[in-house]
Amino acid sequence: MKFAAIPMGILLGGALSEYLFEPFVNSGTEVSSMIVRLLGNTDGTGMAIMFLCTGITGFASCMLLSRSKQVKELSMPAEQDETQAA
C-alpha cells in the first residue's frame, strides 16, 4: 500500500507545484509577496513552497502524535525491557 502511494505522491506533487503553487506565487497577494521574500521568485518556487508545507505538516503531526497516549504505550515495553536487563 505504501509503495503504491509513492508514484501517486510524485505525480500529485508535480501537479500541485505547477498548477497551484506557481500561480499562487505570481498572484501578487500579501501572502504570496511574503513567501516571495522568504523563498524568492524563480523557477521552482512552487516546489519550495510544497517542501516547506510538507516539513511544517510533518513536524506538527509528529509533535501532536508524540503526546498521544497510544504512542507512549507503544514505547513502554522497550523501556521496561531495558531496565530489566540492567
Secondary structure, DSSP 8 states (H G I E B T S, - for coil): -HHHHHHHHHHHHHHHIIIIIHHHHTT--HHHHHHHHHH-SSTTHHHHHHHHHHHHHHHHHHHHHHT-HHHHHHHHHHHHHHHHH-
